[in-house]
Amino acid sequence: MRSLLVLSLICLVTILSQAQSPCDKIKYLDKLAMAPAELPVQDFKLFDYNQIPDSVKARLQTEIIRETSAAFFKELTIRSVKYLDSAINEKLFTPVVVLDNDNNPVNFVYAIFYEMKFKGEIPFVFKLEVKQNGELLKKGQFEGIVNQKKKIIPCTKALSIAAADKEAPITKPGDIYIYYNQTYKTIVWQIMEADNATGNSQHVTVINVFDGEILERNEFLKGMTNFDNE
């Protein structure tokens, strides 16, 4: 009887240890439900980075190093690339006027998603909007990202903060994102309430990754969980 009980406990511990927590499935900017930028990246089309001309890649490398450093560029990896051209733009419900740093109209732009790592090997994804010739669409796209020395609070800590929120606690977390929030000029944890069978929206809590401050409480319509265009 005792051996059976011990075996049952071992099985339970094994199952619990294998169970995934929400923090095991963190999502990044390239999978974000709502595009945190002026351009409608959710409507861009996927593109193969290898198809970008070498001359364009070389200019982009120069641009990134000029804005950051060679060491920073060396640590980057490509996650995905999307593009917007005039043909795609014309088909949008609300076409946009794309302007560069000098307010000149641009008919083609790449959105290149790069992955880097902060202290503690925490992955982070950011987006660069780039002209067809490899020039950055606008300056200042590395704001809040480069030379960040502060320690990032872990996902588990962000979950506890969201759960303890007296105004709108999230006790059953669903999707979790980490991305640069342009409104608050900082990187954030975005924790979505787990989907349920009732209601048309899901509660969302946005938390500063550096100090744990709750910056925003929102409601997202269900179904808006991914803007990847396959």
TINU-277103 format. One line per 10 residues: number of its first residue (from 1); their letters; for each residue x, y, z of C-alpha. Coordinates in nm, 2 decimals, decimal comma. Last residue first. Layout:
# TINU-277103
NUM = A = X:Y:Z | ...
END
This chain:
# TINU-277103
230 = ENDFNTMGKL = 0,12:3,38:-4,39 | 0,03:3,72:-4,25 | 0,11:3,73:-3,88 | -0,12:3,97:-3,69 | -0,20:3,74:-3,39 | -0,43:3,75:-3,09 | -0,72:3,96:-3,21 | -0,98:3,68:-3,17 | -1,15:3,83:-2,87 | -1,17:4,20:-2,85
220 = FENRELIEGD = -0,91:4,35:-2,62 | -0,99:4,53:-2,29 | -0,73:4,75:-2,13 | -0,55:4,82:-1,80 | -0,23:5,04:-1,84 | 0,09:5,13:-1,69 | 0,11:4,89:-1,39 | 0,45:4,96:-1,24 | 0,68:4,66:-1,21 | 1,00:4,87:-1,20
210 = FVNIVTVHQS = 1,20:4,75:-1,51 | 0,95:4,55:-1,71 | 0,68:4,82:-1,70 | 0,35:4,64:-1,68 | 0,05:4,63:-1,92 | -0,26:4,44:-1,80 | -0,52:4,31:-2,05 | -0,88:4,20:-1,99 | -1,04:3,99:-2,26 | -1,34:4,09:-2,47
200 = NGTANDAEMI = -1,67:3,96:-2,61 | -1,81:3,79:-2,30 | -1,86:3,43:-2,21 | -1,67:3,12:-2,30 | -1,34:3,22:-2,16 | -1,00:3,32:-2,29 | -0,72:3,36:-2,03 | -0,66:3,73:-1,93 | -0,39:3,89:-2,12 | -0,05:3,99:-1,97
190 = QWVITKYTQN = 0,16:4,26:-2,15 | 0,51:4,29:-2,01 | 0,66:4,62:-2,11 | 0,96:4,78:-2,26 | 0,96:5,16:-2,22 | 0,87:5,47:-2,40 | 0,52:5,48:-2,25 | 0,33:5,53:-2,58 | 0,60:5,35:-2,78 | 0,57:5,02:-2,59
180 = YYIYIDGPKT = 0,87:4,80:-2,66 | 0,77:4,44:-2,64 | 0,71:4,14:-2,41 | 0,40:3,94:-2,45 | 0,20:3,70:-2,23 | -0,11:3,50:-2,36 | -0,35:3,37:-2,10 | -0,34:3,45:-1,73 | -0,60:3,32:-1,48 | -0,58:3,55:-1,18
170 = IPAEKDAAAI = -0,57:3,88:-1,37 | -0,66:4,15:-1,12 | -0,85:4,46:-1,22 | -0,84:4,74:-0,96 | -0,68:4,55:-0,67 | -0,38:4,43:-0,88 | -0,24:4,13:-0,69 | -0,28:3,90:-0,99 | -0,11:4,14:-1,23 | 0,18:4,19:-0,99
160 = SLAKTCPIIK = 0,21:3,81:-0,94 | 0,22:3,76:-1,32 | 0,49:4,03:-1,36 | 0,70:3,85:-1,10 | 0,67:3,52:-1,30 | 0,77:3,70:-1,62 | 1,09:3,81:-1,47 | 1,17:4,17:-1,37 | 1,42:4,32:-1,62 | 1,75:4,44:-1,47
150 = KKQNVIGEFQ = 1,86:4,78:-1,58 | 2,16:4,81:-1,82 | 1,97:4,91:-2,14 | 2,24:5,01:-2,38 | 2,01:5,00:-2,68 | 1,64:4,94:-2,64 | 1,47:5,25:-2,49 | 1,50:5,44:-2,82 | 1,64:5,22:-3,09 | 1,39:5,36:-3,36
140 = GKKLLEGNQK = 1,52:5,71:-3,30 | 1,58:5,79:-3,67 | 1,31:5,72:-3,93 | 1,28:5,50:-4,24 | 1,62:5,35:-4,17 | 1,82:5,33:-4,50 | 1,84:4,99:-4,66 | 1,75:5,09:-5,02 | 1,39:4,98:-4,99 | 1,34:5,19:-4,68
130 = VELKFVFPIE = 1,35:5,04:-4,33 | 1,12:5,01:-4,04 | 1,30:4,83:-3,76 | 1,11:4,60:-3,52 | 1,21:4,47:-3,18 | 1,22:4,13:-3,02 | 1,34:4,04:-2,67 | 1,48:3,72:-2,53 | 1,57:3,71:-2,16 | 1,93:3,57:-2,13
120 = GKFKMEYFIA = 1,95:3,69:-1,77 | 2,05:4,03:-1,88 | 1,88:4,12:-2,21 | 1,88:3,92:-2,53 | 1,83:4,02:-2,90 | 1,58:3,93:-3,17 | 1,53:4,14:-3,48 | 1,20:4,19:-3,67 | 1,24:4,37:-4,00 | 0,96:4,58:-4,13
110 = YVFNVPNNDN = 1,05:4,67:-4,49 | 0,91:4,98:-4,66 | 0,80:5,07:-5,01 | 0,62:5,37:-5,15 | 0,79:5,64:-4,93 | 0,66:6,00:-4,91 | 0,92:6,26:-4,79 | 0,87:6,39:-4,44 | 1,24:6,42:-4,38 | 1,26:6,12:-4,15
100 = DLVVVPTFLK = 1,05:5,92:-4,39 | 0,68:5,94:-4,46 | 0,43:5,66:-4,53 | 0,08:5,78:-4,62 | -0,16:5,51:-4,51 | -0,44:5,33:-4,69 | -0,76:5,27:-4,48 | -0,94:4,96:-4,59 | -0,61:4,84:-4,73 | -0,59:4,75:-5,10
90 = ENIASDLYKV = -0,40:5,06:-5,20 | -0,13:4,98:-4,94 | -0,06:4,64:-5,08 | 0,00:4,78:-5,43 | 0,20:5,08:-5,29 | 0,44:4,85:-5,11 | 0,45:4,72:-4,75 | 0,70:4,46:-4,64 | 0,75:4,19:-4,38 | 1,07:4,03:-4,24
80 = SRITLEKFFA = 1,11:3,76:-3,98 | 1,32:3,65:-3,68 | 1,67:3,79:-3,78 | 1,94:3,76:-3,51 | 2,12:4,04:-3,34 | 2,43:4,00:-3,12 | 2,67:4,13:-3,39 | 2,47:4,45:-3,43 | 2,51:4,54:-3,06 | 2,89:4,48:-3,08
70 = ASTERIIETQ = 2,92:4,69:-3,39 | 2,75:4,98:-3,21 | 2,41:5,16:-3,19 | 2,28:5,42:-3,44 | 2,59:5,41:-3,67 | 2,60:5,03:-3,63 | 2,24:5,00:-3,73 | 2,28:5,23:-4,04 | 2,60:5,04:-4,15 | 2,42:4,71:-4,12
60 = LRAKVSDPIQ = 2,12:4,85:-4,32 | 2,36:4,96:-4,59 | 2,51:4,62:-4,62 | 2,17:4,45:-4,62 | 2,06:4,68:-4,91 | 2,37:4,60:-5,11 | 2,32:4,23:-5,04 | 1,98:4,24:-5,21 | 1,69:4,12:-4,99 | 1,58:3,78:-5,10
50 = NYDFLKFDQV = 1,76:3,61:-4,81 | 1,52:3,80:-4,57 | 1,23:3,62:-4,72 | 0,92:3,84:-4,71 | 0,59:3,82:-4,52 | 0,33:4,08:-4,62 | 0,24:4,39:-4,42 | -0,12:4,43:-4,30 | -0,05:4,36:-3,93 | 0,23:4,61:-3,96
40 = PLEAPAMALK = -0,03:4,89:-4,00 | 0,22:5,18:-3,96 | 0,20:5,41:-3,65 | 0,33:5,16:-3,41 | 0,23:4,92:-3,13 | 0,07:4,66:-3,36 | -0,21:4,49:-3,17 | -0,22:4,12:-3,10 | 0,16:4,09:-3,09 | 0,32:3,80:-3,28
30 = DLYKIKDCPS = 0,62:3,99:-3,43 | 0,65:4,18:-3,10 | 0,70:3,87:-2,89 | 0,52:3,58:-2,73 | 0,60:3,41:-2,40 | 0,51:3,05:-2,39 | 0,69:2,90:-2,09 | 0,58:3,20:-1,88 | 0,22:3,08:-1,90 | 0,33:2,77:-1,70
20 = QAQSLITVLC = 0,38:2,44:-1,87 | 0,31:2,12:-1,68 | 0,61:1,88:-1,69 | 0,69:1,93:-1,32 | 0,33:1,89:-1,22 | 0,30:1,56:-1,41 | 0,63:1,43:-1,26 | 0,52:1,53:-0,91 | 0,19:1,35:-0,95 | 0,36:1,04:-1,08
10 = ILSLVLLSRM = 0,60:1,04:-0,79 | 0,31:1,08:-0,55 | 0,13:0,79:-0,70 | 0,44:0,57:-0,68 | 0,48:0,66:-0,31 | 0,11:0,57:-0,25 | 0,15:0,24:-0,43 | 0,47:0,16:-0,23 | 0,28:0,24:0,09 | 0,00:0,00:0,00
END
